[in-house]
């Protein structure tokens, strides 16, 4: 196992110490569990496209299908 040293504000250290004491485990074990949770949460969203995230709203707006082709829709643009 590798060693990691970090500095914590006093308030975080106290909360970590309290949690470890209540859990009857070491501060290191609490930190490892927190890191595992954080990394597994990140892993579930990695590689998801913007389309996959917004799929539920795609096509929910009414109007012309493609504003970029119809010259009538571009009338007055930029004025």
N, C-alpha and C positions, 0 to 999 in steps of 0.2 A: 504494500500500500504506500502511496506517495504522501508526503507531508505538505500541507498548505498552511501558511501563517497569514492571518488577517487582523486588521485593527477594527474594533467596533466602538461606537460611542457607548458611554457608560449605561445609558438607558437600554440599548439593545442587549448589551452583555448581561444586564440584570434580568431582563425578560428571558433570555436564552438560559441563564442559570436557573431561573424559577421553573421553566418548562422542563429542563433536564431533571431537576430534582423531583417534580411532580410525576414525571414519566419513569422515574427510577432508572435513568440511563445517563450516558455521558453527554456532555455538550457536543462532542464530535459526532456522536450518533444522531443527535437532533439535526445538526447542520447537514450531515450526509442525507438524511431523509428529506430535508427541505430542498436540497440540490436535486435529488432524484425526482421529486415532484415537479420542480421547475423544468427540468430537462425533458421529462416525459410529456408535459403540457406543450412545450415548444415543438416536440417531435410530431405531435398530432396535427399541427397547423402547417408544418413545413411542406413545401411542394404543392400547396393548394393554390390554384389559379384565381385571379380576380373574378373570372366568369363563374367559377364554382361558388365563390362567396356570394355573388350578386345574382345567381341564377333565378331566385324567387322574384326578382323585380324586372328581369329582362322581358321586354315585350308588354309591360304593364301600362305603358303610356300610349295614349291614342294620338294619332297624327299621321302625317305623310311618312311613308316607309324610309325614304332616303332624301334628306334635305340637300345633300351635296350635288345632286344631279338636276333637279328642277330649277331652271333659271327664275321662274316666277317666285320661288321661295327665297331667292337671293336678292330680290329687288329691295333696294334701300339699305342693304347691308353695308356697314362701314361709313354711313353718312352721318 
